[in-house]
């Protein structure tokens, strides 16, 4: 579904990620793990059209999207949930969900799927986002992306700022989406949570891929265990 080949990108002429190549097959959940500053956010912004790449190619469903604007990439079927969430504090939950479907009118069936996945959003439908908890805001950010019926959901560190219990709840919701057949690409520092729902993964270190393998292989790798799982 997604193929990244030799991708380099960064800021002000300085690349942060260097010649990255990886793929995501339809129906998979693939994780990108790495410490702060490894380049996860830069990579995802480049994939989703929010940051121009300096070299390389991104292909989605057979279409080269390397030079496409973010709004065109969304319409092709990629939904992006940034770590910062980027909610509008004075807009209600319902308004955010409707915005997620733009340029189309909100589909009632999709709305029902989102509200069934996150019942708290239905309870808070008229509440403005700025008064919600961090966990509720994360639910809303994911729900807004789902309103566009994406083929691929890209999440940049969905547990940022969440307490452990809420982080686990967020991953339970992602596991439900995975079970429904949605393809997911997730960047995460909470490696145990990502390992539990992913099929494969890549370890990003200083802007390059240092390791890759199935979730089981990565969980057993001494380097991953020492650096990300706290196990020697």
N, C-alpha and C positions, 0 to 999 in steps of 0.2 A: 504493500500500500504506500509506504513512504520509503524513499531511498535518498540518503545524503551521501554525496560523493566529493571528497576533497574539499570540504567546506572550511573556509577561513573567514573570520569576521571579528570586528572590534570597534574601537572608537578613536576618532581623530587620527586615523592613519596607523594606529597600533593594534595589531591583531591580538585578540584574547584567546580565541580558539584557532587551532592550526590544522588544516587539512584533515578534518574529521570525516570518517566514512562509516556509516552504519545503516541498518534497515529495520523497518517495522512491518511485519506481515499482517494481513487482515485477520482480525480476531485476537491478536496477541495483546498482552500487556508487557511493555518493555520499560525498564527503569534506567535512568541515568543517575548514578550516585557520584558524590564528590563533596569535598569540603567547601567552605566559603571561599570564593575567589577562583574556583576551579574552571569556571566558564559556563556553567549550566544555564544561567539566565541569558547570557549572550547567545548561546547556541539556540535556545528556544525562540528568542526574539528574531534571530536571522531566519529560522525555519518559517515563522509565521508572518514574515514581511514587515516587521516593525524595525528592523535594522538591516541595512544593505550589507551583503557579503562582499568580501574583497576578491574571493575566488571560490570555485567549486560550483556544485549544482545540487538543487533540491528537486526531487521529482515526487509528485503525489498522484496516485492512480494513473500513472503513465504520462502526466502533464508536467512539463518543466515550470515550476512556480518560483524559480530563483529570483526573477526580476518583477514579480507581480506585487501589487499593493496589497496591504493587509485585508482590506474589505473584499477584494476579489478572492483571496485565499479562503476567507471565511465562507464565501458563497460556494466554493468548490467542495467544502465539507470538512474543514479543520476548525475546531473550536479551541480557543486558548484561554486558560485561567492563569493570570499572572500571580506571582507570590504576593504582590501588593494589593490584589483584588480589584483596585480601581473602581470602587462603587461610588455612586453619587450620594452624598450623605443626606440630602433633602428629598430624594426620590424614594417612593415607597417600594416595598417588595414587589407588589403587582406591576408597578411601572418598570422596574428593572427587568422582570421576566418578559414583559411586552417588548422592551427594548432589545432583548436578546434575539427576538424573532425577526427584527428589522433586516431587510426592507419589506418583509411579508407581515401580514397580520398574524397575531399569535394563534397557533393551532390548538384548539381545545383539547385534542387527544394528547398532544405533547405536553401541554400545561398539566393535564391530569397525571401523566407519567412523572413529571418533575415534582408535583406536590405529593404524590404517593411515596416517592423516594425520600423527600424531605418534608414530613408532616408539619414540622415547626414553621416552615414558610407559609403554609396555609393559615396557621394560627396567627402569623404576623403579617398577613397580606397587606394590611393598610398601614403598617408601621414603617417609618422612614429608616433607611439603612444606617444612618449615623447613630441611632440609639440602640442598635443591636449588639449582641456580644460578638466576640471574635469568631466563635464557632458558627453562630448564625450567619455572620457575614460570609464565611467560607462556603456554607451551604448555598447562599444566594449567588455567590460568584460562579459556582459550579452549575447551579440551576439556570442561570442566565445563559451560560455557554451551551447548555443542553437544549435550550429553546430553539436553536438554529438547526436542530437535528444533525449534528456533525457525524461524519463517518469516523473521524479520528479526534479524540479528545486529548489535548496537550495540557498538562498541569505542571506548573513550576512551583515546587515545594509547597504542596497544599497544606502542610501542617505548620507553616510559619506562624509563630505567635500563639499556637494552641496548647492548652494543657494536655497532658498525656491521655486523659479519658476522651477529650474531644478529638484528638488526633486519631485515636482508634476508631471513633465513630465515623470520621471522615473516610477512613480506609474501608470500613464496612460498607459504606455507600458505594465506593469505587468497586468493591468486589461484586456488589449487586449489578452494577453496570457491566462489568466484565462478564458476568454470567449471562447477561442479556445479549452478548455478542459485540458490544462496543469495543473498538480498538483504542488502546490507551497508551500514551507515552508520558511518563511521569519522571520529574527530577526530584530527588529527595535526599535529605540528610538523615532522616529517621529511617535508617536502612532496614531494621527488622520489619517495620510495617510494609515497606515496599517489597521486600523479599517474599513476604507472605502471600502477595496477590499477583506477583509478576511471573512471566514465563522465562524471560531472559533479561540480561542487564549489561551495561557498560560502565566502567569506572573511569571517570574523567579526572585527570590529574594535570594541573598547570596547562590546561587548554588542549591536551591530547588524550586519546584513549589509551589507558595503561593496561586494562584488563577487560575481557568480555567473556561471557559464557551463560549457561543456564543459571537460574536462581539457585539451584542446588549446588552447582559447581562454585559459584561465587560465595555462597554461605560456608562452604568447606575450605575455601582458599585461605591460607594462613595470613596473607596480607590484608584481605578484607576483614577477617576476624579480628586482627589486631587493630586496624585503623578505624573500623566503622562499627564493630560489634562489641568491642571492649573485651574480647576473649583472646587469650594467648595459647 
